[in-house]
Amino acid sequence: MEVMIKKTMDSILKEDGLDPETCYEIEEEELVQWTSSVHKVIVKVKCNKKLDLFFKFLSDNTDISDSLDTEIFFRNEVTFYNEVMNRFIKFQQERNVSNMFTSVPKCYSAVSDGEHDVIVLEDLKAKGFVMLDKMKVMNPRELKLLMQELGKFHAISLAMKDQQPTTFERIKHSLEETVFCKRFLDKFGELYEFAISDALKMAKLNFSEDEKYLHKLNIASKDICEKMIEIVRAKEEDEPYNVITHGDLWFSNLMFHYEEESNYPDQIKMLDFQVSRYASPALDVSYILISSTDKQTRENHQTSLLQSYHRSLSDYLIELGSNPEKIFPYVVLEDQLKKYARFGLWLTLFNLPHTLDEGDSFQGQKQDNDIQEEAEGQTHTAINAVYSRKSQECQDRILDCIKYVVDSGYLD
């Protein structure tokens, strides 16, 4: 690992205008995660320059890598940084925008060739960014900032498709579906089915049989894996509204920066583009509205949050040189949510129990002696165990999410 870090560093320093022979020292801290091995690296260069970097490697646990097909997820993220984000940056620079979208960490290097698989990003913690408390929902200011930046991110796709359709066609096809595809669901589809089944059991205990919530949830959740494959598939009937999406915008993939001596967020960074795909923008929007809020927040702020998203998207489309009324009017956002917001519910039913779990959840870090199961069956057991120990708060939030989606007409 040290050899790969040094080799990558030599390349980065050379691109940064420094001689690769420049003396530097590396301070390293390793963080091991389920699908990757992460190294925080501080590089002190002789010329008093300092780089705080975040090295992300494929997991060296071959059992986990083989079970989860982590190389496919990793490759998709590399593609996002190299093919999508680099082209997005160039497109914005060519239009000389005044407030460029920068809510993705700077990428110094991204390689996936089977031998040297590494992504090197700026270390956001060193710049004052923090992750949110997973046990709490986002406050309205955090949600507004997230929606505004998501609007700008989606606007780049729409503007590029409008102005450079050939280039955009190439980059959209560079991404691959990593989760809702036959390859992955053949192994792990039953996990999603288990999560939906668990939610149905809760619904039966808390809603009467003649209530619309239980009835609509039961019908909509049948054949969930096949339906998810269809939901994430970009359809010609939805053009020209499809965009490059993040695909997994929840607390663990976001970092916020706050104004000094206040709780006002002034910057945000979106992380982990392993499941980025070309699809309806409603997938990202609905997942935020359902998973990162509670009942009170939705009741008080849903309309303003959607307006913040669309206003930001529209303003940035204008700055990029396209017409928002022609490309993405507000009524289209409403229609797309009616069609695809159930995506946000299904992901929430799967992920929320893991988010609020205080035990050894699937998303947590592992220790050397931790149970990183060698077989897919054992992995299933570890993940499913979370649902058996849901807190009352988790159950209440899930039930509120179901009611919200049904009351909004998103399961019609």
KOLMIKOL-9181 format. One record per residue (C-alpha): residue number from 1; residue in three letters; x, y, z. Coordinates in steps of 0.05 Angstrom, whole numbers, always signed. Example, Ala and Ser with C-alpha at 12.3 -4.5 7.8 and 13.67 -1.06 7.14 Angstrom:
BEGIN
+-----+--------+--------+--------+--------+
! num ! residu !   east !  north !     up !
+-----+--------+--------+--------+--------+
!   1 !    ALA !   +246 !    -90 !   +156 !
!   2 !    SER !   +273 !    -21 !   +143 !
+-----+--------+--------+--------+--------+
END
This chain:
BEGIN
+-----+--------+--------+--------+--------+
! num ! residu !   east !  north !     up !
+-----+--------+--------+--------+--------+
!   1 !    MET !     +0 !     +0 !     +0 !
!   2 !    GLU !    +57 !    +48 !    +17 !
!   3 !    VAL !    +88 !    +37 !    -52 !
!   4 !    MET !    +22 !    +54 !    -86 !
!   5 !    ILE !    +12 !   +116 !    -44 !
!   6 !    LYS !    +83 !   +141 !    -60 !
!   7 !    LYS !    +75 !   +126 !   -135 !
!   8 !    THR !     +8 !   +163 !   -136 !
!   9 !    MET !    +38 !   +221 !    -97 !
!  10 !    ASP !    +96 !   +228 !   -145 !
!  11 !    SER !    +46 !   +235 !   -202 !
!  12 !    ILE !     +3 !   +285 !   -164 !
!  13 !    LEU !    +62 !   +329 !   -145 !
!  14 !    LYS !    +87 !   +329 !   -217 !
!  15 !    GLU !    +19 !   +352 !   -242 !
!  16 !    ASP !    +18 !   +405 !   -187 !
!  17 !    GLY !    +82 !   +434 !   -216 !
!  18 !    LEU !   +130 !   +403 !   -166 !
!  19 !    ASP !   +189 !   +358 !   -182 !
!  20 !    PRO !   +172 !   +286 !   -164 !
!  21 !    GLU !   +240 !   +283 !   -131 !
!  22 !    THR !   +218 !   +337 !    -83 !
!  23 !    CYS !   +228 !   +313 !    -12 !
!  24 !    TYR !   +163 !   +302 !    +25 !
!  25 !    GLU !   +138 !   +262 !    +83 !
!  26 !    ILE !    +72 !   +225 !    +91 !
!  27 !    GLU !    +31 !   +220 !   +154 !
!  28 !    GLU !    -19 !   +164 !   +145 !
!  29 !    GLU !    -82 !   +141 !   +180 !
!  30 !    GLU !   -120 !    +80 !   +155 !
!  31 !    LEU !   -195 !    +72 !   +160 !
!  32 !    VAL !   -223 !     +6 !   +137 !
!  33 !    GLN !   -293 !     +4 !   +109 !
!  34 !    TRP !   -337 !    -51 !    +79 !
!  35 !    THR !   -324 !    -36 !     +6 !
!  36 !    SER !   -259 !     +3 !     +8 !
!  37 !    SER !   -195 !    +16 !    +47 !
!  38 !    VAL !   -189 !    +90 !    +62 !
!  39 !    HIS !   -125 !   +125 !    +80 !
!  40 !    LYS !   -121 !   +197 !   +104 !
!  41 !    VAL !    -54 !   +225 !    +82 !
!  42 !    ILE !    -19 !   +290 !   +101 !
!  43 !    VAL !    +36 !   +307 !    +52 !
!  44 !    LYS !    +87 !   +358 !    +76 !
!  45 !    VAL !   +130 !   +382 !    +18 !
!  46 !    LYS !   +198 !   +414 !    +26 !
!  47 !    CYS !   +175 !   +479 !     -3 !
!  48 !    ASN !   +127 !   +487 !    +56 !
!  49 !    LYS !    +67 !   +466 !    +15 !
!  50 !    LYS !    +19 !   +419 !    +50 !
!  51 !    LEU !    -32 !   +373 !    +19 !
!  52 !    ASP !    -86 !   +339 !    +60 !
!  53 !    LEU !   -109 !   +279 !    +19 !
!  54 !    PHE !   -159 !   +223 !    +23 !
!  55 !    PHE !   -136 !   +158 !    -11 !
!  56 !    LYS !   -190 !   +108 !    -26 !
!  57 !    PHE !   -170 !    +38 !    -48 !
!  58 !    LEU !   -210 !    -24 !    -63 !
!  59 !    SER !   -222 !    -66 !     -1 !
!  60 !    ASP !   -165 !   -114 !    +10 !
!  61 !    ASN !   -215 !   -163 !    +41 !
!  62 !    THR !   -224 !   -208 !    -20 !
!  63 !    ASP !   -284 !   -244 !    +10 !
!  64 !    ILE !   -322 !   -179 !    +17 !
!  65 !    SER !   -297 !   -154 !    -50 !
!  66 !    ASP !   -320 !   -216 !    -86 !
!  67 !    SER !   -386 !   -219 !    -50 !
!  68 !    LEU !   -405 !   -146 !    -62 !
!  69 !    ASP !   -372 !   -138 !   -131 !
!  70 !    THR !   -337 !    -78 !   -102 !
!  71 !    GLU !   -292 !    -69 !   -163 !
!  72 !    ILE !   -354 !    -51 !   -204 !
!  73 !    PHE !   -376 !     +2 !   -154 !
!  74 !    PHE !   -305 !    +29 !   -150 !
!  75 !    ARG !   -299 !    +31 !   -226 !
!  76 !    ASN !   -363 !    +71 !   -232 !
!  77 !    GLU !   -338 !   +123 !   -183 !
!  78 !    VAL !   -272 !   +129 !   -220 !
!  79 !    THR !   -312 !   +139 !   -284 !
!  80 !    PHE !   -354 !   +193 !   -251 !
!  81 !    TYR !   -292 !   +234 !   -231 !
!  82 !    ASN !   -254 !   +222 !   -296 !
!  83 !    GLU !   -309 !   +224 !   -348 !
!  84 !    VAL !   -368 !   +261 !   -318 !
!  85 !    MET !   -341 !   +311 !   -268 !
!  86 !    ASN !   -280 !   +332 !   -309 !
!  87 !    ARG !   -325 !   +346 !   -368 !
!  88 !    PHE !   -375 !   +383 !   -323 !
!  89 !    ILE !   -319 !   +427 !   -297 !
!  90 !    LYS !   -294 !   +443 !   -367 !
!  91 !    PHE !   -365 !   +458 !   -391 !
!  92 !    GLN !   -375 !   +508 !   -334 !
!  93 !    GLN !   -307 !   +541 !   -346 !
!  94 !    GLU !   -322 !   +549 !   -420 !
!  95 !    ARG !   -385 !   +588 !   -401 !
!  96 !    ASN !   -347 !   +631 !   -352 !
!  97 !    VAL !   -399 !   +623 !   -297 !
!  98 !    SER !   -391 !   +667 !   -236 !
!  99 !    ASN !   -410 !   +617 !   -183 !
! 100 !    MET !   -387 !   +549 !   -208 !
! 101 !    PHE !   -415 !   +484 !   -179 !
! 102 !    THR !   -360 !   +460 !   -131 !
! 103 !    SER !   -399 !   +414 !    -84 !
! 104 !    VAL !   -358 !   +353 !   -103 !
! 105 !    PRO !   -289 !   +344 !    -71 !
! 106 !    LYS !   -228 !   +360 !   -114 !
! 107 !    CYS !   -202 !   +296 !   -145 !
! 108 !    TYR !   -127 !   +291 !   -154 !
! 109 !    SER !   -126 !   +222 !   -185 !
! 110 !    ALA !   -175 !   +166 !   -201 !
! 111 !    VAL !   -151 !    +99 !   -230 !
! 112 !    SER !   -184 !    +31 !   -237 !
! 113 !    ASP !   -143 !    -16 !   -280 !
! 114 !    GLY !   -144 !    -79 !   -238 !
! 115 !    GLU !    -74 !    -67 !   -213 !
! 116 !    HIS !    -74 !     +5 !   -188 !
! 117 !    ASP !   -144 !    +20 !   -162 !
! 118 !    VAL !   -143 !    +85 !   -125 !
! 119 !    ILE !   -183 !   +150 !   -117 !
! 120 !    VAL !   -147 !   +210 !    -86 !
! 121 !    LEU !   -191 !   +267 !    -61 !
! 122 !    GLU !   -180 !   +329 !    -19 !
! 123 !    ASP !   -188 !   +314 !    +55 !
! 124 !    LEU !   -250 !   +354 !    +72 !
! 125 !    LYS !   -243 !   +346 !   +147 !
! 126 !    ALA !   -178 !   +385 !   +144 !
! 127 !    LYS !   -217 !   +442 !   +113 !
! 128 !    GLY !   -269 !   +443 !   +168 !
! 129 !    PHE !   -323 !   +400 !   +136 !
! 130 !    VAL !   -361 !   +353 !   +182 !
! 131 !    MET !   -410 !   +296 !   +175 !
! 132 !    LEU !   -478 !   +303 !   +207 !
! 133 !    ASP !   -503 !   +264 !   +267 !
! 134 !    LYS !   -536 !   +203 !   +235 !
! 135 !    MET !   -587 !   +200 !   +291 !
! 136 !    LYS !   -616 !   +268 !   +272 !
! 137 !    VAL !   -652 !   +294 !   +210 !
! 138 !    MET !   -624 !   +353 !   +172 !
! 139 !    ASN !   -648 !   +421 !   +194 !
! 140 !    PRO !   -682 !   +468 !   +143 !
! 141 !    ARG !   -619 !   +507 !   +129 !
! 142 !    GLU !   -579 !   +445 !   +114 !
! 143 !    LEU !   -635 !   +418 !    +70 !
! 144 !    LYS !   -641 !   +483 !    +32 !
! 145 !    LEU !   -567 !   +486 !    +17 !
! 146 !    LEU !   -568 !   +413 !     -5 !
! 147 !    MET !   -628 !   +425 !    -51 !
! 148 !    GLN !   -596 !   +487 !    -81 !
! 149 !    GLU !   -531 !   +451 !    -97 !
! 150 !    LEU !   -567 !   +390 !   -123 !
! 151 !    GLY !   -606 !   +437 !   -169 !
! 152 !    LYS !   -540 !   +465 !   -197 !
! 153 !    PHE !   -512 !   +395 !   -205 !
! 154 !    HIS !   -572 !   +372 !   -245 !
! 155 !    ALA !   -573 !   +436 !   -285 !
! 156 !    ILE !   -504 !   +420 !   -315 !
! 157 !    SER !   -532 !   +356 !   -346 !
! 158 !    LEU !   -592 !   +392 !   -375 !
! 159 !    ALA !   -551 !   +449 !   -403 !
! 160 !    MET !   -498 !   +403 !   -433 !
! 161 !    LYS !   -551 !   +359 !   -464 !
! 162 !    ASP !   -582 !   +422 !   -494 !
! 163 !    GLN !   -518 !   +452 !   -520 !
! 164 !    GLN !   -470 !   +394 !   -530 !
! 165 !    PRO !   -515 !   +333 !   -542 !
! 166 !    THR !   -461 !   +290 !   -574 !
! 167 !    THR !   -412 !   +300 !   -516 !
! 168 !    PHE !   -465 !   +289 !   -465 !
! 169 !    GLU !   -489 !   +226 !   -499 !
! 170 !    ARG !   -419 !   +198 !   -491 !
! 171 !    ILE !   -410 !   +214 !   -418 !
! 172 !    LYS !   -479 !   +189 !   -397 !
! 173 !    HIS !   -464 !   +121 !   -427 !
! 174 !    SER !   -397 !   +118 !   -390 !
! 175 !    LEU !   -433 !   +104 !   -324 !
! 176 !    GLU !   -460 !    +34 !   -308 !
! 177 !    GLU !   -516 !    +11 !   -263 !
! 178 !    THR !   -485 !    -19 !   -201 !
! 179 !    VAL !   -543 !    -37 !   -156 !
! 180 !    PHE !   -609 !    -46 !   -192 !
! 181 !    CYS !   -585 !    -94 !   -245 !
! 182 !    LYS !   -591 !   -170 !   -251 !
! 183 !    ARG !   -519 !   -183 !   -231 !
! 184 !    PHE !   -526 !   -149 !   -163 !
! 185 !    LEU !   -598 !   -167 !   -149 !
! 186 !    ASP !   -586 !   -241 !   -162 !
! 187 !    LYS !   -541 !   -238 !   -101 !
! 188 !    PHE !   -574 !   -185 !    -58 !
! 189 !    GLY !   -645 !   -174 !    -84 !
! 190 !    GLU !   -674 !   -212 !    -26 !
! 191 !    LEU !   -645 !   -159 !    +21 !
! 192 !    TYR !   -690 !   -107 !    -10 !
! 193 !    GLU !   -749 !   -155 !     -9 !
! 194 !    PHE !   -735 !   -169 !    +65 !
! 195 !    ALA !   -734 !    -94 !    +80 !
! 196 !    ILE !   -801 !    -83 !    +45 !
! 197 !    SER !   -831 !   -144 !    +78 !
! 198 !    ASP !   -808 !   -117 !   +146 !
! 199 !    ALA !   -841 !    -50 !   +131 !
! 200 !    LEU !   -905 !    -86 !   +110 !
! 201 !    LYS !   -907 !   -123 !   +177 !
! 202 !    MET !   -900 !    -57 !   +213 !
! 203 !    ALA !   -956 !    -27 !   +170 !
! 204 !    LYS !  -1002 !    -85 !   +186 !
! 205 !    LEU !   -990 !    -74 !   +261 !
! 206 !    ASN !  -1003 !     +1 !   +257 !
! 207 !    PHE !  -1054 !    +12 !   +202 !
! 208 !    SER !  -1123 !    -18 !   +198 !
! 209 !    GLU !  -1136 !    -64 !   +138 !
! 210 !    ASP !  -1185 !    -14 !   +107 !
! 211 !    GLU !  -1135 !    +43 !   +109 !
! 212 !    LYS !  -1105 !    +65 !    +43 !
! 213 !    TYR !  -1033 !    +61 !    +70 !
! 214 !    LEU !  -1030 !    -14 !    +79 !
! 215 !    HIS !  -1068 !    -27 !    +14 !
! 216 !    LYS !  -1025 !    +18 !    -30 !
! 217 !    LEU !   -959 !     -4 !     +2 !
! 218 !    ASN !   -977 !    -77 !     -8 !
! 219 !    ILE !   -994 !    -68 !    -82 !
! 220 !    ALA !   -936 !    -21 !    -99 !
! 221 !    SER !   -883 !    -65 !    -66 !
! 222 !    LYS !   -898 !   -129 !   -104 !
! 223 !    ASP !   -840 !   -152 !   -147 !
! 224 !    ILE !   -798 !    -96 !   -117 !
! 225 !    CYS !   -732 !   -114 !   -151 !
! 226 !    GLU !   -762 !   -115 !   -221 !
! 227 !    LYS !   -796 !    -48 !   -206 !
! 228 !    MET !   -732 !    -16 !   -181 !
! 229 !    ILE !   -695 !    -38 !   -244 !
! 230 !    GLU !   -749 !     -3 !   -284 !
! 231 !    ILE !   -750 !    +59 !   -240 !
! 232 !    VAL !   -676 !    +74 !   -248 !
! 233 !    ARG !   -675 !    +60 !   -323 !
! 234 !    ALA !   -671 !   +124 !   -364 !
! 235 !    LYS !   -731 !   +124 !   -410 !
! 236 !    GLU !   -740 !   +160 !   -476 !
! 237 !    GLU !   -809 !   +183 !   -453 !
! 238 !    ASP !   -777 !   +224 !   -398 !
! 239 !    GLU !   -729 !   +261 !   -443 !
! 240 !    PRO !   -702 !   +314 !   -443 !
! 241 !    TYR !   -709 !   +313 !   -367 !
! 242 !    ASN !   -662 !   +257 !   -346 !
! 243 !    VAL !   -595 !   +277 !   -314 !
! 244 !    ILE !   -532 !   +248 !   -284 !
! 245 !    THR !   -555 !   +233 !   -213 !
! 246 !    HIS !   -516 !   +220 !   -149 !
! 247 !    GLY !   -560 !   +161 !   -132 !
! 248 !    ASP !   -547 !   +156 !    -58 !
! 249 !    LEU !   -554 !   +223 !    -24 !
! 250 !    TRP !   -560 !   +208 !    +50 !
! 251 !    PHE !   -523 !   +230 !   +112 !
! 252 !    SER !   -461 !   +187 !   +103 !
! 253 !    ASN !   -448 !   +215 !    +33 !
! 254 !    LEU !   -452 !   +288 !    +52 !
! 255 !    MET !   -406 !   +335 !    +90 !
! 256 !    PHE !   -423 !   +406 !   +112 !
! 257 !    HIS !   -381 !   +467 !   +128 !
! 258 !    TYR !   -410 !   +519 !   +175 !
! 259 !    GLU !   -398 !   +594 !   +184 !
! 260 !    GLU !   -352 !   +610 !   +241 !
! 261 !    GLU !   -388 !   +614 !   +308 !
! 262 !    SER !   -456 !   +597 !   +279 !
! 263 !    ASN !   -496 !   +537 !   +258 !
! 264 !    TYR !   -508 !   +564 !   +188 !
! 265 !    PRO !   -481 !   +517 !   +134 !
! 266 !    ASP !   -444 !   +555 !    +79 !
! 267 !    GLN !   -415 !   +497 !    +39 !
! 268 !    ILE !   -432 !   +425 !    +24 !
! 269 !    LYS !   -396 !   +368 !    -10 !
! 270 !    MET !   -427 !   +306 !    -41 !
! 271 !    LEU !   -387 !   +242 !    -33 !
! 272 !    ASP !   -386 !   +171 !    -58 !
! 273 !    PHE !   -410 !   +169 !   -130 !
! 274 !    GLN !   -408 !    +93 !   -134 !
! 275 !    VAL !   -481 !    +88 !   -155 !
! 276 !    SER !   -484 !   +150 !   -199 !
! 277 !    ARG !   -528 !   +137 !   -259 !
! 278 !    TYR !   -566 !   +172 !   -315 !
! 279 !    ALA !   -638 !   +175 !   -293 !
! 280 !    SER !   -695 !   +220 !   -270 !
! 281 !    PRO !   -674 !   +278 !   -224 !
! 282 !    ALA !   -734 !   +258 !   -181 !
! 283 !    LEU !   -693 !   +199 !   -155 !
! 284 !    ASP !   -645 !   +245 !   -118 !
! 285 !    VAL !   -698 !   +296 !    -98 !
! 286 !    SER !   -746 !   +244 !    -69 !
! 287 !    TYR !   -693 !   +207 !    -30 !
! 288 !    ILE !   -673 !   +271 !     +5 !
! 289 !    LEU !   -745 !   +291 !    +20 !
! 290 !    ILE !   -761 !   +223 !    +49 !
! 291 !    SER !   -698 !   +198 !    +83 !
! 292 !    SER !   -667 !   +262 !   +109 !
! 293 !    THR !   -729 !   +295 !   +139 !
! 294 !    ASP !   -782 !   +280 !   +190 !
! 295 !    LYS !   -857 !   +291 !   +189 !
! 296 !    GLN !   -854 !   +362 !   +217 !
! 297 !    THR !   -799 !   +384 !   +169 !
! 298 !    ARG !   -837 !   +357 !   +109 !
! 299 !    GLU !   -902 !   +390 !   +131 !
! 300 !    ASN !   -869 !   +457 !   +143 !
! 301 !    HIS !   -816 !   +460 !    +88 !
! 302 !    GLN !   -830 !   +412 !    +31 !
! 303 !    THR !   -857 !   +465 !    -17 !
! 304 !    SER !   -802 !   +515 !     -2 !
! 305 !    LEU !   -748 !   +461 !     -9 !
! 306 !    LEU !   -775 !   +440 !    -77 !
! 307 !    GLN !   -778 !   +513 !    -98 !
! 308 !    SER !   -706 !   +523 !    -74 !
! 309 !    TYR !   -683 !   +464 !   -116 !
! 310 !    HIS !   -720 !   +487 !   -179 !
! 311 !    ARG !   -701 !   +560 !   -171 !
! 312 !    SER !   -628 !   +542 !   -164 !
! 313 !    LEU !   -632 !   +494 !   -224 !
! 314 !    SER !   -667 !   +548 !   -266 !
! 315 !    ASP !   -619 !   +603 !   -247 !
! 316 !    TYR !   -559 !   +560 !   -263 !
! 317 !    LEU !   -589 !   +539 !   -329 !
! 318 !    ILE !   -594 !   +612 !   -348 !
! 319 !    GLU !   -522 !   +625 !   -327 !
! 320 !    LEU !   -500 !   +565 !   -369 !
! 321 !    GLY !   -538 !   +592 !   -429 !
! 322 !    SER !   -601 !   +550 !   -432 !
! 323 !    ASN !   -675 !   +565 !   -423 !
! 324 !    PRO !   -704 !   +534 !   -359 !
! 325 !    GLU !   -777 !   +543 !   -381 !
! 326 !    LYS !   -762 !   +503 !   -443 !
! 327 !    ILE !   -717 !   +451 !   -411 !
! 328 !    PHE !   -745 !   +438 !   -341 !
! 329 !    PRO !   -807 !   +477 !   -319 !
! 330 !    TYR !   -833 !   +467 !   -248 !
! 331 !    VAL !   -891 !   +425 !   -271 !
! 332 !    VAL !   -842 !   +374 !   -298 !
! 333 !    LEU !   -811 !   +367 !   -229 !
! 334 !    GLU !   -879 !   +354 !   -199 !
! 335 !    ASP !   -895 !   +303 !   -253 !
! 336 !    GLN !   -829 !   +268 !   -245 !
! 337 !    LEU !   -839 !   +263 !   -170 !
! 338 !    LYS !   -908 !   +232 !   -179 !
! 339 !    LYS !   -876 !   +181 !   -225 !
! 340 !    TYR !   -812 !   +165 !   -188 !
! 341 !    ALA !   -815 !   +188 !   -116 !
! 342 !    ARG !   -829 !   +117 !    -93 !
! 343 !    PHE !   -755 !   +105 !   -106 !
! 344 !    GLY !   -740 !   +149 !    -46 !
! 345 !    LEU !   -788 !   +108 !     -3 !
! 346 !    TRP !   -759 !    +40 !    -23 !
! 347 !    LEU !   -687 !    +64 !     -9 !
! 348 !    THR !   -709 !    +94 !    +57 !
! 349 !    LEU !   -743 !    +30 !    +80 !
! 350 !    PHE !   -678 !     -6 !    +67 !
! 351 !    ASN !   -628 !    +45 !    +93 !
! 352 !    LEU !   -662 !    +81 !   +151 !
! 353 !    PRO !   -658 !    +21 !   +198 !
! 354 !    HIS !   -583 !    +19 !   +183 !
! 355 !    THR !   -576 !    +94 !   +192 !
! 356 !    LEU !   -609 !    +94 !   +261 !
! 357 !    ASP !   -579 !    +28 !   +283 !
! 358 !    GLU !   -534 !    +34 !   +344 !
! 359 !    GLY !   -505 !    -35 !   +335 !
! 360 !    ASP !   -454 !    -61 !   +284 !
! 361 !    SER !   -491 !    -36 !   +223 !
! 362 !    PHE !   -475 !    -54 !   +151 !
! 363 !    GLN !   -448 !    +16 !   +138 !
! 364 !    GLY !   -401 !    +17 !   +197 !
! 365 !    GLN !   -327 !     +9 !   +199 !
! 366 !    LYS !   -297 !    -58 !   +215 !
! 367 !    GLN !   -242 !    -81 !   +261 !
! 368 !    ASP !   -192 !   -136 !   +245 !
! 369 !    ASN !   -232 !   -186 !   +286 !
! 370 !    ASP !   -300 !   -160 !   +265 !
! 371 !    ILE !   -350 !   -205 !   +230 !
! 372 !    GLN !   -338 !   -185 !   +158 !
! 373 !    GLU !   -372 !   -249 !   +134 !
! 374 !    GLU !   -338 !   -291 !    +83 !
! 375 !    ALA !   -401 !   -315 !    +49 !
! 376 !    GLU !   -461 !   -279 !    +19 !
! 377 !    GLY !   -508 !   -315 !    +66 !
! 378 !    GLN !   -470 !   -289 !   +127 !
! 379 !    THR !   -470 !   -219 !    +98 !
! 380 !    HIS !   -546 !   -224 !    +90 !
! 381 !    THR !   -552 !   -245 !   +163 !
! 382 !    ALA !   -511 !   -186 !   +187 !
! 383 !    ILE !   -552 !   -136 !   +146 !
! 384 !    ASN !   -620 !   -166 !   +163 !
! 385 !    ALA !   -604 !   -167 !   +238 !
! 386 !    VAL !   -611 !    -91 !   +238 !
! 387 !    TYR !   -686 !    -96 !   +223 !
! 388 !    SER !   -699 !   -139 !   +285 !
! 389 !    ARG !   -673 !    -85 !   +332 !
! 390 !    LYS !   -705 !    -22 !   +304 !
! 391 !    SER !   -716 !    +32 !   +355 !
! 392 !    GLN !   -785 !    +63 !   +366 !
! 393 !    GLU !   -760 !   +126 !   +333 !
! 394 !    CYS !   -739 !    +87 !   +272 !
! 395 !    GLN !   -807 !    +53 !   +268 !
! 396 !    ASP !   -844 !   +119 !   +276 !
! 397 !    ARG !   -803 !   +152 !   +221 !
! 398 !    ILE !   -815 !    +93 !   +173 !
! 399 !    LEU !   -890 !    +96 !   +185 !
! 400 !    ASP !   -890 !   +171 !   +174 !
! 401 !    CYS !   -852 !   +162 !   +109 !
! 402 !    ILE !   -904 !   +112 !    +85 !
! 403 !    LYS !   -961 !   +159 !   +102 !
! 404 !    TYR !   -926 !   +218 !    +69 !
! 405 !    VAL !   -914 !   +181 !     +3 !
! 406 !    VAL !   -985 !   +154 !     +1 !
! 407 !    ASP !  -1017 !   +220 !    +20 !
! 408 !    SER !   -975 !   +255 !    -34 !
! 409 !    GLY !  -1002 !   +208 !    -87 !
! 410 !    TYR !   -933 !   +179 !   -101 !
! 411 !    LEU !   -958 !   +107 !    -97 !
! 412 !    ASP !  -1019 !   +117 !   -142 !
+-----+--------+--------+--------+--------+
END
